[in-house]
Amino acid sequence: MLAPRFGSPGRATSRFMPINKRVGRAYIVLLILALTSLLLTSHLFLLQRPPSPLPSSTPTFNSDYPFETTSAFDPVSFPSPWNTTAAFLCASFPSHLTDRIQPVLKMGHGENPSQIAAQLSTVSSCFPPSDLLIFSDLDQPLPPHGLHHAIDILAHLPPAYHRNNPDLGPYRALQALLKNTNDSDVDIDPTHDPTAKTGWKTDKYKFLLLIERAWATKPGRDWYVFYETDTYLVWDNVFRLLSMLDPAEPVYMGSPSPGRQGTFFANGGPGFALSRGAMERLLSRRGGRGDCCGDSVLGWMLWEAGVGVSGLFPMFSPWAADQTPYTERTWCQPVVSMHKTRPGDVERLWRWEFGARELGRPLLFADLYEFYQVKGQETREDWDNAIWDRLAQGHDVPGDSIQACVEACEADETCLQYLWRGEKAKQCVLMPYVSHGRQRADETGAGGFRFFSGWMVERIDQWKRRNTCHEVAWVSPSTERIY
């Protein structure tokens, strides 16, 4: 990294008119006072402003890469992963890689126990408790068997942060509640939980502390992979991806979201990874309180340290597995992670992955489609197959009936699926992508806004045949990529 170069100031000369000694002394005193005031003001200003950012080391590329990779699992896959134990499947897990790659799970005490249990019995189950770091806002044993224990990371926050800091009020209230019950495993009613609606305020402190604690507990690892209880990580693809990168370089990668002042940060939900080089650079910097959420604060501090986010969307995907949109652009790209996958799906998906894994090819979105494929069913009632965000948009057309919506999709050669929303809404959405979706009832209870989903099955089959994956498309870093 090249240090910024500053020009040397030139010499300047000035001539002053002669003045008498008394006026001269007064002038000197006033000048000293003015300079002292200026220095104090400048010092206070510098204390309040963030440190200047170092030059960013984020690489920029404009294409995808057909890198060849190999699975580290042994055996690579199982012919029948459904009728065996998790321990049997985990025997194939490359545990030796934890000497280089550190998993770090972030959670909160009020999270759904079934979500925690699903995470620890599937995605994180192949890590021994001693290898998996779990940080929360409460010390407690975790379901399903109490083998894992969450560490209260906020207990390590310096006392100065607690003084006159309303952000940590809910955390202090929780500690007071637990002290009164004298039981850290108390079942807190969410309606009386002092942190239920304000946990995001303490989240920013949790993010930065867990990074420091991860380094202090497991120092010098090549990579640190941070994720949450509703993150589904395809560990085989994580290992493949990290094997291609230099951990000595400052690398910060994940699914990018816009932050303050034009910067980007990696969304914590899909997970993100920091290299050893990025950790070392980050931990040499300092931060403050002025942002909303933890992943945003982390992104800003890394940017200040000269480590911009390498946006690897959609490999780090903000979508749940059943709501993932499949397009020609994403079809042959590897799946590294997904967000908000429901506990009921996690077990099936995790076992299916052990049967779908291949030695010389990572798990692709095309493979994931086979897990959630439509399977000949052309329509579903009370089902929502649309992706309601700007990253995978359909377009509305007039549709007075479900039949009119079907005919509109048939007439549009780019339409692969459709959604019709009820007699009263009469909303017909045509979509040029494929998505499985999930059950969704009429929220009004009146029946006039029911969801009806449909797929052009024959057209989708033709689309699949046209999009055979001859090469893997590992995406290049980008904060502008939108599909």
DOSE-745457 format. One record per residue (C-alpha): residue in three letters; x, y, z. Coordinates in pm, whole numbers, padded with zeros to 5 digits, always signed. Layout:
// residues N
alaXYZ
...
***
This chain:
// residues 483
met+00000+00000+00000
leu+00136+00339-00097
ala+00120+00610+00165
pro-00040+00934+00052
arg+00220+01184-00064
phe+00198+01542+00043
gly+00384+01830-00115
ser+00644+02008+00097
pro+00535+02356+00196
gly+00744+02633+00046
arg+00916+02903+00248
ala+00737+03233+00284
thr+00874+03563+00410
ser+00687+03854+00565
arg+00785+04206+00667
phe+00626+04376+00964
met+00624+04743+01047
pro+00804+04831+01374
ile+00578+04862+01680
asn+00645+04977+02038
lys+00730+04722+02308
arg+00403+04749+02510
val+00186+04705+02204
gly+00418+04433+02087
arg+00384+04239+02414
ala+00004+04276+02405
tyr+00002+04159+02048
ile+00210+03855+02138
val-00020+03766+02432
leu-00329+03794+02210
leu-00160+03586+01944
ile-00072+03314+02197
leu-00431+03308+02328
ala-00569+03287+01975
leu-00335+03004+01883
thr-00418+02817+02206
ser-00789+02850+02135
leu-00738+02734+01780
leu-00537+02431+01892
leu-00798+02333+02153
thr-01080+02369+01902
ser-00890+02165+01646
his-00813+01897+01905
leu-01178+01867+02010
phe-01284+01852+01647
leu-01037+01575+01575
leu-01161+01380+01876
gln-01514+01391+01739
arg-01445+01314+01374
pro-01359+00962+01251
pro-01006+00882+01143
ser-00933+00954+00780
pro-00986+00653+00555
leu-00686+00471+00421
pro-00673+00407+00046
ser-00921+00131-00037
ser-00780-00207-00134
thr-01105-00335-00287
pro-01036-00496-00626
thr-01266-00424-00918
phe-01344-00673-01194
asn-01595-00676-01474
ser-01652-01044-01547
asp-01719-01381-01389
tyr-01452-01647-01359
pro-01467-02020-01442
phe-01226-02121-01165
glu-01178-02493-01112
thr-01217-02606-00753
thr-01226-02934-00563
ser-01437-03040-00266
ala-01252-03097+00061
phe-01524-03334+00190
asp-01437-03705+00210
pro-01641-03883+00096
val-01768-03604-00125
ser-02131-03719-00117
phe-02363-03991+00005
pro-02609-04189-00209
ser-02873-04183+00066
pro-02820-03897+00313
trp-03179-03913+00440
asn-03159-04232+00644
thr-02846-04172+00847
thr-02736-03970+01148
ala-02590-03621+01143
ala-02275-03757+01308
phe-02228-04002+01021
leu-02260-03722+00765
cys-02028-03495+00963
ala-01754-03758+00952
ser-01696-03641+00594
phe-01656-03277+00701
pro-01301-03136+00651
ser-01249-03044+01017
his-00879-02974+00962
leu-00978-02653+00782
thr-01084-02496+01113
asp-00714-02444+01181
arg-00736-02180+00907
ile-01104-02086+00888
gln-01289-01970+01199
pro-01672-01985+01210
val-01834-01714+01426
leu-02209-01730+01495
lys-02384-01412+01612
met-02723-01429+01781
gly-02950-01263+02035
his-03108-01411+02347
gly-03464-01359+02222
glu-03431-01551+01896
asn-03664-01834+01803
pro-03537-02150+01981
ser-03637-02364+01682
gln-03421-02145+01457
ile-03124-02183+01692
ala-03177-02559+01717
ala-03204-02593+01339
gln-02877-02404+01291
leu-02683-02603+01551
ser-02817-02942+01438
thr-02744-02887+01066
val-02534-02606+00918
ser-02314-02565+01228
ser-02340-02922+01354
cys-02012-03046+01209
phe-01808-02801+01419
pro-01716-02924+01768
pro-01828-02678+02038
ser-01465-02585+02098
asp-01423-02475+01735
leu-01745-02275+01696
leu-01756-01929+01855
ile-02109-01817+01948
phe-02158-01460+02066
ser-02482-01317+02201
asp-02608-01064+02455
leu-02662-01332+02719
asp-02459-01621+02858
gln-02674-01929+02810
pro-02670-02294+02698
leu-02833-02342+02359
pro-03082-02590+02213
pro-03123-02858+02106
his-02892-03041+02351
gly-02714-02768+02546
leu-02375-02873+02406
his-02309-02524+02275
his-02294-02216+02493
ala-02348-01855+02392
ile-02108-01595+02529
asp-02239-01256+02638
ile-02018-01038+02421
leu-02158-00712+02560
ala-02022-00801+02902
his-01680-00718+02758
leu-01780-00366+02657
pro-01564-00105+02836
pro-01751+00071+03122
ala-01714+00408+02948
tyr-01961+00294+02682
his-02231+00234+02942
arg-02221+00585+03085
asn-02490+00814+02948
asn-02554+00571+02663
pro-02926+00507+02600
asp-02838+00247+02334
leu-02739+00006+02610
gly-03039+00075+02833
pro-03228-00236+02713
tyr-02922-00451+02777
arg-02888-00315+03132
ala-03261-00376+03186
leu-03218-00737+03073
gln-02927-00788+03311
ala-03132-00642+03596
leu-03421-00875+03512
leu-03193-01177+03510
lys-03027-01068+03834
asn-03366-01052+04003
thr-03461-01399+03878
asn-03108-01532+03951
asp-03138-01763+03652
ser-02960-01697+03321
asp-03170-01966+03155
val-03500-01796+03237
asp-03768-01813+02968
ile-03833-01446+02896
asp-04177-01359+02762
pro-04115-01149+02446
thr-04400-00918+02544
his-04208-00828+02862
asp-03859-00850+02715
pro-03696-00507+02752
thr-03483-00568+02441
ala-03749-00716+02214
lys-03794-00407+01996
thr-03463-00232+02055
gly-03205-00506+02013
trp-03073-00340+01699
lys-02946-00053+01914
thr-02700-00280+02090
asp-02622-00475+01774
lys-02356-00233+01654
tyr-02155-00284+01973
lys-02196-00659+01942
phe-02054-00669+01588
leu-01733-00488+01672
leu-01680-00671+02000
leu-01727-01015+01848
ile-01460-00937+01590
glu-01215-00836+01863
arg-01309-01138+02075
ala-01289-01377+01779
trp-00934-01260+01711
ala-00840-01274+02080
thr-00987-01624+02121
lys-00873-01772+01790
pro-00591-01542+01675
gly-00419-01551+01339
arg-00671-01759+01146
asp-00660-01706+00770
trp-01033-01638+00752
tyr-01317-01549+00989
val-01667-01631+00866
phe-01944-01445+01050
tyr-02307-01551+01022
glu-02641-01559+01206
thr-02887-01824+01318
asp-03104-01783+01007
thr-02805-01797+00769
tyr-02771-02107+00554
leu-02404-02153+00461
val-02297-02401+00195
trp-01969-02481+00366
asp-01828-02674+00072
asn-01861-02361-00144
val-01727-02141+00136
phe-01414-02355+00153
arg-01376-02355-00227
leu-01410-01976-00244
leu-01161-01907+00035
ser-00908-02151-00113
met-00873-01921-00416
leu-00793-01606-00217
asp-00488-01472-00032
pro-00570-01425+00338
ala-00278-01185+00382
glu-00462-00933+00165
pro-00731-00721+00338
val-01050-00885+00207
tyr-01404-00814+00331
met-01674-00991+00130
gly-02044-01057+00142
ser-02375-00930+00005
pro-02340-00550-00027
ser-02588-00298+00113
pro-02561+00082+00088
gly-02418+00255+00395
arg-02350+00614+00487
gln-02171+00867+00269
gly-02173+00647-00039
thr-02003+00348+00122
phe-02123-00013+00124
phe-02122-00281+00392
ala-02181-00656+00390
asn-02530-00743+00510
gly-02493-00958+00822
gly-02789-01185+00736
pro-02629-01374+00444
gly-02300-01381+00636
phe-01966-01226+00549
ala-01597-01315+00563
leu-01291-01123+00676
ser-00937-01221+00589
arg-00651-01214+00835
gly-00524-00902+00660
ala-00860-00727+00702
met-00885-00824+01069
glu-00537-00690+01141
arg-00611-00363+00968
leu-00953-00321+01130
leu-00833-00388+01483
ser-00582-00106+01454
arg-00866+00147+01410
arg-01122+00297+01648
gly-01494+00365+01613
gly-01787+00551+01770
arg-02163+00535+01828
gly-02307+00726+01536
asp-02464+00458+01315
cys-02778+00245+01313
cys-02692-00119+01296
gly-02388-00333+01360
asp-02308-00452+01009
ser-02329-00092+00888
val-02088+00028+01158
leu-01849-00252+01070
gly-01859-00160+00702
trp-01787+00204+00781
met-01492+00120+01006
leu-01348-00116+00746
trp-01386+00153+00483
glu-01200+00394+00710
ala-00928+00131+00739
gly-00906+00111+00360
val-01096-00217+00325
gly-01400-00172+00104
val-01653-00453+00073
ser-01609-00700-00211
gly-01971-00747-00310
leu-02027-01111-00404
phe-02403-01098-00449
pro-02579-01324-00539
met-02336-01593-00418
phe-02394-01438-00076
ser-02771-01422-00118
pro-03017-01210+00083
trp-03299-01446-00018
ala-03431-01751+00160
ala-03381-02082-00020
asp-03747-02115-00119
gln-03770-01753-00235
thr-03456-01749-00450
pro-03521-01623-00805
tyr-03355-01823-01083
thr-03242-01628-01388
glu-03013-01695-01682
arg-02753-01474-01515
thr-02748-01656-01181
trp-02815-02009-01306
cys-02452-02125-01324
gln-02323-01928-01025
pro-02225-02099-00697
val-02444-02063-00388
val-02233-01961-00087
ser-02509-01857+00154
met-02878-01774+00192
his-03072-01576+00449
lys-03398-01635+00639
thr-03433-01998+00542
arg-03703-02142+00766
pro-03616-02405+01029
gly-03841-02662+00862
asp-03649-02630+00535
val-03300-02626+00684
glu-03290-02994+00785
arg-03410-03117+00444
leu-03182-02880+00253
trp-02877-02972+00462
arg-02924-03345+00409
trp-02999-03297+00040
glu-02672-03106+00006
phe-02477-03412+00126
gly-02627-03610-00161
ala-02592-03338-00428
arg-02226-03247-00371
glu-01977-03308-00655
leu-01597-03333-00645
gly-01504-03089-00922
arg-01804-02856-00926
pro-01952-02635-00653
leu-02322-02635-00574
leu-02488-02399-00825
phe-02818-02217-00829
ala-02912-02462-01105
asp-02865-02744-00852
leu-03063-02563-00584
tyr-03352-02534-00828
glu-03375-02913-00838
phe-03443-02913-00464
tyr-03730-02665-00501
gln-03842-02737-00857
val-04206-02696-00954
lys-04233-03069-01040
gly-04519-03042-01286
gln-04757-02847-01063
glu-04872-02550-01270
thr-05081-02357-01015
arg-05111-02319-00638
glu-05373-02138-00434
asp-05277-01932-00128
trp-04921-01932-00256
asp-04686-01641-00326
asn-04408-01703-00579
ala-04313-01336-00631
ile-03995-01170-00504
trp-04106-00837-00359
asp-03793-00629-00400
arg-03611-00437-00668
leu-03354-00708-00734
ala-03594-00945-00911
gln-03892-00755-01038
gly-04191-00869-01232
his-04429-00627-01399
asp-04799-00569-01344
val-05054-00610-01622
pro-05434-00578-01615
gly-05596-00898-01492
asp-05961-00916-01392
ser-05940-01290-01328
ile-05691-01568-01275
gln-05762-01688-01629
ala-05684-01343-01769
cys-05353-01347-01581
val-05268-01692-01719
glu-05344-01576-02074
ala-05130-01264-02026
cys-04835-01480-01919
glu-04887-01717-02212
ala-04885-01422-02454
asp-04556-01287-02314
glu-04270-01510-02430
thr-04045-01387-02149
cys-04296-01484-01878
leu-04197-01796-01685
gln-04439-01759-01394
tyr-04719-01535-01273
leu-04902-01425-00961
trp-05264-01317-00944
arg-05379-01146-00625
gly-05749-01183-00566
glu-06085-01053-00679
lys-06046-00715-00508
ala-05679-00640-00573
lys-05690-00782-00928
gln-05312-00762-00941
cys-05145-00975-01209
val-04765-00994-01194
leu-04568-01152-01480
met-04215-01267-01400
pro-03920-01345-01630
tyr-03757-01565-01365
val-03848-01881-01174
ser-03907-01893-00799
his-04062-02156-00575
gly-04221-01925-00319
arg-04414-02017-00008
gln-04763-02045+00133
arg-04931-01711+00198
ala-05286-01651+00311
asp-05498-01344+00252
glu-05381-01111+00530
thr-05716-00930+00535
gly-05913-01246+00602
ala-06178-01123+00359
gly-06084-01354+00073
gly-06059-01079-00186
phe-05680-01061-00173
arg-05585-01429-00202
phe-05260-01525-00373
phe-05269-01753-00677
ser-04931-01859-00823
gly-04863-02033-01151
trp-04572-02153-01362
met-04526-02210-01735
val-04387-02561-01680
glu-04315-02648-02042
arg-04158-02308-02103
ile-03943-02350-01791
asp-03824-02693-01908
gln-03721-02542-02242
trp-03549-02258-02059
lys-03352-02508-01848
arg-03239-02702-02156
arg-03107-02381-02311
asn-02908-02298-01999
thr-02684-02597-01941
cys-02389-02509-01717
his-02073-02596-01909
glu-01871-02359-01691
val-01900-02235-01334
ala-01940-01857-01302
trp-01769-01735-00984
val-01879-01372-00968
ser-01635-01084-00956
pro-01660-00822-00677
ser-01923-00556-00743
thr-02146-00322-00543
glu-02358-00241-00850
arg-02461-00589-00962
ile-02841-00622-00977
tyr-03035-00901-01145
***
